[in-house]
Amino acid sequence: MPQVGRREAARGRAAPRGAGRLAMRLLPMSERFVSEPIQPVVATADASRMAAGEPGLPAEFSWRGRPLVVARVLASWRETGPCRHGSGERYVRKHWYEIATPAGETMKIYFERQPRRGQRASHWRLYSVRAADGGAPR
């Protein structure tokens, strides 16, 4: 059985460790895998989430030059991983959000807390998109 952080599992909001690596096999046919960076509109970040130690989910993003507005958050969860320096502690690696847009699209986005090798800062990424009619977007 996949391991998840105790706190996240108790809240029922954790994704299995390594879930992102299985994306292509686990996404429904109506959902398109994207895995591209998105740029948040900084002035729209949710300060209440930042006060709780989470990333401030912006109300607007830009993807491929197209503005994306977060109409509502459908779900949120955390992905945890072991300490990279040998201790037995677990750390939050990604904050995931499933969002709906005003156009009816459903998107999964995440904030990666620790930058990947060769990158300078944490960042937001668009993981997948599902069109308003339930079909795969173009």
Backbone as ProteinMPNN parsed JSONL, in Angstrom:
{"seq_chain_A": "MPQVGRREAARGRAAPRGAGRLAMRLLPMSERFVSEPIQPVVATADASRMAAGEPGLPAEFSWRGRPLVVARVLASWRETGPCRHGSGERYVRKHWYEIATPAGETMKIYFERQPRRGQRASHWRLYSVRAADGGAPR", "coords_chain_A": {"N_chain_A": [[0.843, -1.184, 0.0], [0.562, 2.262, -0.796], [2.567, 4.767, 0.813], [1.653, 7.497, 2.879], [1.808, 10.763, 4.372], [1.256, 10.936, 7.91], [-0.412, 12.963, 9.058], [-1.711, 14.022, 6.797], [-3.009, 11.743, 5.847], [-4.757, 11.241, 7.933], [-6.504, 13.323, 7.636], [-7.605, 12.618, 5.315], [-6.752, 13.612, 2.873], [-4.495, 13.089, 1.43], [-2.263, 12.29, -1.238], [-1.106, 9.274, -2.733], [2.31, 8.411, -2.231], [4.528, 9.247, -4.794], [2.598, 9.431, -6.713], [2.441, 11.176, -8.914], [4.201, 10.151, -10.79], [2.855, 8.102, -12.021], [1.037, 9.153, -13.684], [0.288, 9.07, -16.468], [-0.851, 6.558, -16.782], [-2.961, 6.565, -14.968], [-4.776, 8.65, -15.377], [-8.088, 9.582, -16.279], [-9.661, 8.952, -19.478], [-10.86, 11.275, -20.374], [-9.359, 13.291, -19.416], [-6.593, 15.401, -19.947], [-3.141, 15.067, -19.859], [-0.789, 17.51, -18.951], [1.434, 18.921, -17.627], [2.986, 21.443, -17.433], [4.632, 24.589, -16.76], [2.942, 27.214, -14.966], [2.145, 30.656, -14.635], [1.606, 32.517, -11.787], [-0.672, 35.195, -11.018], [0.517, 37.448, -9.051], [-0.633, 39.389, -7.307], [-3.073, 38.285, -6.708], [-2.9, 36.26, -4.846], [-3.882, 34.06, -2.197], [-3.849, 35.17, 0.905], [-4.666, 34.122, 3.355], [-4.218, 31.38, 3.218], [-1.445, 31.368, 3.104], [-0.836, 32.278, 5.658], [-1.412, 30.03, 7.073], [0.695, 28.425, 6.485], [0.714, 27.279, 3.995], [1.051, 27.393, 0.375], [0.072, 30.47, -1.146], [-2.712, 30.248, -2.861], [-3.176, 31.527, -5.969], [-5.783, 33.539, -7.435], [-5.769, 33.861, -10.083], [-4.034, 32.739, -13.003], [-1.532, 32.446, -15.587], [-1.323, 30.689, -18.555], [0.38, 29.509, -21.262], [0.113, 32.04, -22.337], [-2.539, 32.509, -22.029], [-5.11, 33.693, -19.945], [-6.044, 32.24, -16.824], [-8.662, 31.748, -14.642], [-9.452, 31.052, -11.3], [-12.332, 29.677, -10.44], [-13.45, 28.102, -8.439], [-12.239, 26.012, -5.77], [-12.071, 22.628, -5.957], [-10.953, 20.43, -4.702], [-8.257, 19.673, -2.429], [-4.968, 18.573, -1.577], [-2.004, 17.079, -0.131], [1.3, 16.092, -1.036], [3.702, 14.048, 0.329], [7.144, 13.402, 1.31], [10.145, 11.585, 2.179], [12.749, 12.876, 4.346], [15.55, 14.323, 2.769], [18.03, 14.159, 3.774], [18.549, 12.064, 5.421], [17.248, 11.836, 7.966], [14.406, 10.541, 9.789], [12.165, 12.022, 9.281], [9.238, 13.335, 7.579], [8.412, 15.375, 4.815], [6.414, 17.969, 3.337], [6.096, 17.901, -0.062], [4.646, 18.66, -2.348], [1.838, 20.766, -2.938], [-1.357, 20.143, -3.849], [-4.084, 21.043, -5.998], [-7.377, 20.795, -7.131], [-9.117, 22.493, -9.448], [-11.84, 24.567, -10.649], [-12.7, 26.349, -13.568], [-14.21, 29.451, -14.753], [-15.2, 28.834, -17.288], [-15.89, 26.235, -17.055], [-13.992, 24.245, -17.208], [-11.971, 21.706, -15.681], [-9.146, 21.608, -13.718], [-6.037, 20.26, -12.638], [-3.654, 21.424, -10.514], [-0.403, 22.119, -9.131], [1.782, 23.121, -6.452], [5.138, 23.127, -6.172], [7.146, 22.675, -3.518], [9.919, 22.465, -3.095], [12.502, 23.331, -5.176], [13.348, 21.779, -8.297], [16.353, 20.141, -9.342], [18.662, 22.425, -10.649], [16.868, 24.484, -10.873], [15.79, 27.655, -9.619], [13.749, 28.493, -7.848], [10.726, 27.676, -5.994], [7.71, 26.565, -7.605], [4.649, 26.868, -9.563], [2.649, 24.44, -11.297], [0.758, 23.245, -14.068], [-0.969, 20.355, -14.095], [-2.974, 18.653, -15.239], [-5.83, 18.8, -17.512], [-9.335, 18.947, -17.904], [-11.958, 19.168, -20.145], [-14.907, 21.302, -20.282], [-17.171, 19.898, -21.128], [-16.632, 17.37, -20.344], [-15.076, 15.948, -22.068], [-11.799, 15.406, -23.521], [-9.658, 18.228, -23.545], [-8.464, 20.298, -26.249]], "CA_chain_A": [[0.0, 0.0, 0.0], [1.381, 3.459, -0.845], [2.711, 5.492, 2.06], [1.314, 8.907, 2.893], [2.086, 11.385, 5.66], [0.223, 10.629, 8.895], [-1.35, 14.07, 9.205], [-2.511, 14.115, 5.589], [-3.863, 10.567, 5.776], [-5.81, 11.415, 8.928], [-7.466, 14.269, 7.083], [-8.161, 12.021, 4.1], [-6.451, 14.474, 1.731], [-3.156, 12.832, 0.91], [-2.088, 11.486, -2.442], [-0.071, 8.273, -2.527], [3.66, 8.843, -2.577], [4.9, 8.891, -6.154], [1.411, 9.411, -7.577], [2.694, 11.926, -10.132], [4.946, 9.348, -11.756], [1.96, 7.163, -12.676], [-0.021, 9.984, -14.267], [-0.171, 8.674, -17.787], [-1.662, 5.358, -16.675], [-4.072, 6.709, -14.054], [-5.709, 9.698, -15.763], [-9.223, 9.146, -17.106], [-9.506, 9.302, -20.892], [-11.356, 12.624, -20.608], [-8.424, 14.225, -18.815], [-5.356, 15.484, -20.731], [-1.91, 15.337, -19.119], [-0.144, 18.703, -19.479], [2.726, 19.077, -16.95], [3.669, 22.651, -17.885], [4.601, 25.659, -15.757], [1.957, 28.286, -15.063], [2.614, 31.838, -13.924], [0.543, 33.109, -10.977], [-0.814, 36.642, -10.922], [0.925, 37.557, -7.652], [-1.553, 40.214, -6.52], [-4.305, 37.548, -6.425], [-2.6, 35.147, -3.937], [-4.717, 33.943, -1.009], [-3.003, 35.396, 2.086], [-5.09, 33.278, 4.48], [-3.52, 30.094, 3.088], [-0.04, 31.592, 3.446], [-0.774, 32.374, 7.113], [-1.494, 28.657, 7.576], [1.896, 27.706, 6.065], [0.53, 26.721, 2.66], [1.244, 28.421, -0.65], [-1.103, 31.296, -1.397], [-3.286, 29.881, -4.157], [-3.647, 32.71, -6.69], [-7.099, 33.467, -8.07], [-5.527, 33.907, -11.528], [-2.774, 32.241, -13.547], [-1.362, 32.58, -17.024], [-0.795, 29.459, -19.141], [0.545, 29.668, -22.715], [-0.379, 33.373, -22.666], [-3.989, 32.538, -21.8], [-5.423, 33.859, -18.516], [-6.863, 31.217, -16.172], [-9.257, 32.241, -13.4], [-9.912, 29.992, -10.413], [-13.708, 29.947, -10.016], [-13.565, 27.483, -7.112], [-11.352, 24.888, -5.467], [-12.876, 21.418, -5.803], [-10.265, 19.541, -3.752], [-6.841, 19.98, -2.194], [-4.259, 17.549, -0.833], [-0.546, 17.253, -0.072], [2.156, 14.933, -1.324], [4.84, 14.118, 1.233], [8.28, 12.549, 0.999], [11.112, 11.497, 3.278], [13.833, 13.856, 4.416], [16.611, 13.97, 1.815], [19.326, 14.173, 4.459], [18.717, 10.879, 6.238], [16.434, 11.698, 9.173], [13.17, 9.819, 9.551], [11.047, 12.944, 9.127], [8.603, 13.454, 6.268], [8.17, 16.768, 4.468], [5.476, 18.227, 2.247], [6.803, 18.176, -1.316], [3.751, 19.359, -3.278], [0.468, 21.107, -2.556], [-2.187, 19.902, -5.025], [-5.422, 21.641, -6.024], [-8.23, 20.559, -8.288], [-9.868, 23.744, -9.549], [-12.79, 24.75, -11.752], [-12.616, 27.673, -14.185], [-15.535, 29.951, -15.127], [-15.624, 28.181, -18.531], [-16.3, 24.875, -16.732], [-12.873, 23.298, -17.253], [-11.426, 21.252, -14.406], [-7.694, 21.513, -13.837], [-5.245, 19.891, -11.47], [-2.42, 22.205, -10.462], [0.318, 21.906, -7.886], [2.891, 23.995, -6.079], [6.269, 22.309, -5.753], [7.801, 23.446, -2.462], [11.371, 22.443, -3.245], [12.818, 23.37, -6.605], [14.079, 20.66, -8.888], [17.765, 20.43, -9.598], [18.879, 23.378, -11.73], [15.892, 25.567, -10.821], [16.092, 28.539, -8.497], [12.675, 28.743, -6.899], [9.532, 26.843, -6.035], [6.867, 27.047, -8.687], [3.341, 26.286, -9.859], [2.569, 23.7, -12.557], [-0.527, 22.695, -14.494], [-0.768, 18.918, -14.233], [-3.911, 18.101, -16.22], [-7.015, 19.6, -17.859], [-10.508, 18.235, -18.401], [-12.841, 20.149, -20.769], [-16.197, 21.538, -19.625], [-18.157, 18.868, -21.505], [-16.15, 16.07, -19.885], [-14.144, 15.407, -23.048], [-10.426, 15.886, -23.428], [-9.461, 19.505, -24.226], [-7.515, 20.277, -27.377]], "C_chain_A": [[0.88, 1.237, 0.0], [1.426, 4.166, 0.497], [2.313, 6.947, 1.869], [1.675, 9.451, 4.26], [0.94, 11.142, 6.62], [-0.834, 11.717, 8.985], [-2.271, 14.165, 7.988], [-3.467, 12.931, 5.474], [-5.019, 10.69, 6.761], [-6.89, 12.36, 8.427], [-8.109, 13.728, 5.812], [-7.837, 12.809, 2.848], [-5.113, 14.168, 1.096], [-3.196, 12.008, -0.368], [-1.026, 10.435, -2.148], [1.285, 8.805, -2.961], [4.002, 8.355, -3.971], [3.739, 8.898, -7.129], [1.647, 10.113, -8.905], [3.394, 11.114, -11.199], [4.052, 8.38, -12.526], [0.874, 7.87, -13.466], [-0.56, 9.454, -15.576], [-1.068, 7.435, -17.725], [-2.931, 5.566, -15.853], [-5.082, 7.781, -14.448], [-6.864, 9.116, -16.559], [-9.02, 9.618, -18.546], [-9.946, 10.736, -21.178], [-10.413, 13.691, -20.078], [-7.107, 14.206, -19.584], [-4.192, 15.864, -19.829], [-1.188, 16.509, -19.76], [1.281, 18.842, -18.94], [3.552, 20.237, -17.502], [3.624, 23.704, -16.787], [3.472, 26.65, -16.032], [2.465, 29.448, -14.221], [1.457, 32.432, -13.122], [0.517, 34.628, -11.128], [-0.646, 36.934, -9.434], [-0.077, 38.326, -6.795], [-2.83, 39.474, -6.131], [-4.092, 36.396, -5.451], [-3.466, 35.22, -2.684], [-3.843, 34.017, 0.24], [-3.403, 34.512, 3.259], [-4.425, 31.901, 4.415], [-2.048, 30.245, 3.471], [0.13, 31.684, 4.959], [-0.821, 30.991, 7.758], [-0.29, 27.817, 7.146], [1.782, 27.027, 4.715], [0.853, 27.796, 1.626], [-0.052, 29.203, -0.847], [-1.638, 31.007, -2.781], [-3.794, 31.135, -4.851], [-5.018, 32.485, -7.318], [-6.967, 33.494, -9.587], [-4.127, 33.405, -11.851], [-2.712, 32.597, -15.019], [-0.72, 31.282, -17.512], [-0.798, 29.619, -20.654], [-0.03, 31.011, -23.176], [-1.869, 33.55, -22.449], [-4.265, 32.732, -20.31], [-6.332, 32.735, -18.02], [-7.362, 31.782, -14.856], [-9.751, 31.045, -12.597], [-11.311, 30.374, -9.926], [-13.966, 29.335, -8.643], [-12.578, 26.327, -7.0], [-12.241, 23.687, -5.179], [-12.285, 20.468, -4.765], [-8.847, 20.041, -3.554], [-6.248, 18.857, -1.362], [-2.774, 17.84, -0.903], [0.146, 15.951, -0.424], [3.388, 15.082, -0.448], [5.94, 13.175, 0.78], [9.252, 12.546, 2.16], [12.139, 12.625, 3.208], [14.957, 13.395, 3.487], [17.99, 13.915, 2.462], [19.453, 13.052, 5.483], [17.889, 10.785, 7.496], [15.129, 10.985, 8.811], [11.963, 10.714, 9.339], [10.511, 12.94, 7.703], [8.274, 14.931, 6.053], [7.16, 16.874, 3.329], [6.293, 18.617, 1.02], [5.946, 19.014, -2.264], [2.402, 19.622, -2.61], [-0.361, 21.016, -3.829], [-3.541, 20.571, -4.871], [-6.135, 21.183, -7.286], [-9.153, 21.766, -8.334], [-10.845, 23.701, -10.717], [-12.61, 26.176, -12.267], [-14.033, 28.159, -14.498], [-16.083, 29.294, -16.4], [-16.05, 26.729, -18.292], [-15.198, 23.838, -16.831], [-12.486, 22.911, -15.828], [-9.942, 21.038, -14.612], [-7.088, 21.049, -12.527], [-3.942, 20.668, -11.564], [-1.702, 21.862, -9.161], [1.424, 22.933, -7.722], [3.986, 23.093, -5.541], [7.099, 23.122, -4.776], [9.318, 23.521, -2.635], [11.707, 22.387, -4.715], [13.573, 22.122, -7.06], [15.512, 21.09, -9.146], [17.89, 21.362, -10.802], [17.86, 24.507, -11.76], [16.115, 26.371, -9.554], [14.99, 28.63, -7.448], [11.558, 27.715, -7.029], [8.611, 27.391, -7.112], [5.553, 26.291, -8.8], [3.398, 25.566, -11.204], [1.136, 23.264, -12.793], [-0.289, 21.228, -14.798], [-1.672, 18.332, -15.317], [-5.118, 19.014, -16.397], [-8.111, 18.66, -18.341], [-11.483, 19.294, -18.905], [-14.183, 20.21, -20.049], [-17.214, 20.447, -19.931], [-17.746, 17.469, -21.081], [-15.192, 15.409, -20.857], [-12.756, 15.973, -22.851], [-10.299, 17.219, -24.17], [-8.444, 19.369, -25.347], [-6.223, 20.934, -27.026]], "O_chain_A": [[1.869, 1.271, 0.733], [0.442, 4.168, 1.237], [2.596, 7.552, 0.835], [1.832, 8.685, 5.21], [-0.222, 11.138, 6.212], [-2.029, 11.421, 8.989], [-3.477, 14.366, 8.135], [-4.61, 13.098, 5.049], [-6.141, 10.286, 6.454], [-8.063, 12.203, 8.766], [-9.055, 14.32, 5.293], [-8.555, 12.704, 1.854], [-4.643, 14.955, 0.274], [-4.055, 11.144, -0.546], [-0.116, 10.702, -1.364], [1.394, 9.552, -3.933], [3.791, 7.187, -4.295], [3.875, 8.423, -8.256], [1.106, 9.689, -9.926], [3.203, 11.359, -12.39], [4.451, 7.885, -13.58], [-0.105, 7.245, -13.872], [-1.776, 9.401, -15.761], [-1.965, 7.292, -18.556], [-3.893, 4.816, -16.022], [-6.174, 7.808, -13.879], [-6.659, 8.257, -17.416], [-8.288, 10.577, -18.792], [-9.457, 11.351, -22.125], [-10.654, 14.882, -20.277], [-6.556, 13.137, -19.849], [-4.251, 16.867, -19.118], [-0.987, 16.521, -20.974], [2.234, 18.877, -19.719], [4.671, 20.045, -17.977], [2.699, 23.721, -15.975], [3.101, 26.888, -17.181], [3.139, 29.243, -13.211], [0.437, 32.811, -13.698], [1.551, 35.262, -11.338], [-1.56, 36.695, -8.645], [-0.335, 37.934, -5.657], [-3.598, 39.972, -5.308], [-5.017, 35.612, -5.238], [-3.748, 36.304, -2.175], [-3.175, 33.046, 0.594], [-2.553, 34.18, 4.085], [-4.106, 31.32, 5.452], [-1.471, 29.352, 4.092], [1.136, 31.217, 5.493], [-0.324, 30.807, 8.869], [-0.255, 26.616, 7.415], [2.673, 26.271, 4.329], [0.921, 28.979, 1.962], [-1.144, 28.647, -0.725], [-1.077, 31.472, -3.773], [-4.748, 31.753, -4.377], [-5.362, 31.362, -7.686], [-7.921, 33.191, -10.303], [-3.176, 33.608, -11.096], [-3.709, 32.996, -15.62], [0.286, 30.829, -16.966], [-1.847, 29.837, -21.26], [-0.59, 31.111, -24.268], [-2.402, 34.638, -22.666], [-3.707, 32.006, -19.487], [-7.269, 32.33, -18.709], [-6.566, 32.247, -14.04], [-10.387, 30.14, -13.137], [-11.464, 31.279, -9.106], [-14.608, 29.946, -7.789], [-12.146, 25.75, -7.998], [-13.066, 23.722, -4.266], [-13.014, 19.789, -4.042], [-8.3, 20.745, -4.402], [-6.938, 18.257, -0.538], [-2.335, 18.728, -1.634], [-0.354, 14.861, -0.148], [4.049, 16.12, -0.475], [5.712, 12.27, -0.024], [9.187, 13.414, 3.031], [12.359, 13.234, 2.161], [15.272, 12.206, 3.432], [18.992, 13.657, 1.794], [20.354, 13.076, 6.321], [17.828, 9.699, 8.073], [14.802, 10.853, 7.631], [10.843, 10.216, 9.227], [11.215, 12.596, 6.753], [7.905, 15.642, 6.988], [7.064, 15.992, 2.476], [7.088, 19.556, 1.068], [6.434, 19.948, -2.901], [1.902, 18.812, -1.829], [-0.095, 21.738, -4.79], [-4.084, 20.661, -3.769], [-5.56, 21.185, -8.374], [-9.883, 22.035, -7.381], [-10.696, 22.907, -11.646], [-12.392, 27.1, -11.484], [-14.966, 27.355, -14.509], [-17.299, 29.206, -16.573], [-16.517, 26.063, -19.215], [-15.44, 22.661, -16.564], [-12.653, 23.693, -14.891], [-9.524, 20.371, -15.559], [-7.563, 21.398, -11.447], [-3.221, 20.584, -12.558], [-2.315, 21.377, -8.21], [1.923, 23.521, -8.682], [3.78, 22.375, -4.563], [7.689, 24.137, -5.148], [9.923, 24.552, -2.342], [11.249, 21.493, -5.426], [14.325, 21.508, -6.302], [15.822, 22.281, -9.162], [17.294, 21.115, -11.85], [17.971, 25.407, -12.593], [16.57, 25.84, -8.54], [15.283, 28.826, -6.269], [11.456, 26.992, -8.02], [8.721, 28.557, -7.491], [5.373, 25.223, -8.214], [4.086, 25.999, -12.128], [0.398, 22.954, -11.858], [0.513, 20.897, -15.671], [-1.21, 17.609, -16.2], [-5.398, 19.875, -15.564], [-7.858, 17.709, -19.081], [-11.805, 20.227, -18.171], [-14.55, 19.299, -19.307], [-18.034, 20.11, -19.077], [-18.42, 16.493, -21.409], [-14.558, 14.412, -20.515], [-12.568, 16.923, -22.09], [-10.776, 17.34, -25.298], [-7.657, 18.423, -25.373], [-5.319, 21.003, -27.859]]}, "name": "protein", "num_of_chains": 1, "seq": "MPQVGRREAARGRAAPRGAGRLAMRLLPMSERFVSEPIQPVVATADASRMAAGEPGLPAEFSWRGRPLVVARVLASWRETGPCRHGSGERYVRKHWYEIATPAGETMKIYFERQPRRGQRASHWRLYSVRAADGGAPR"}
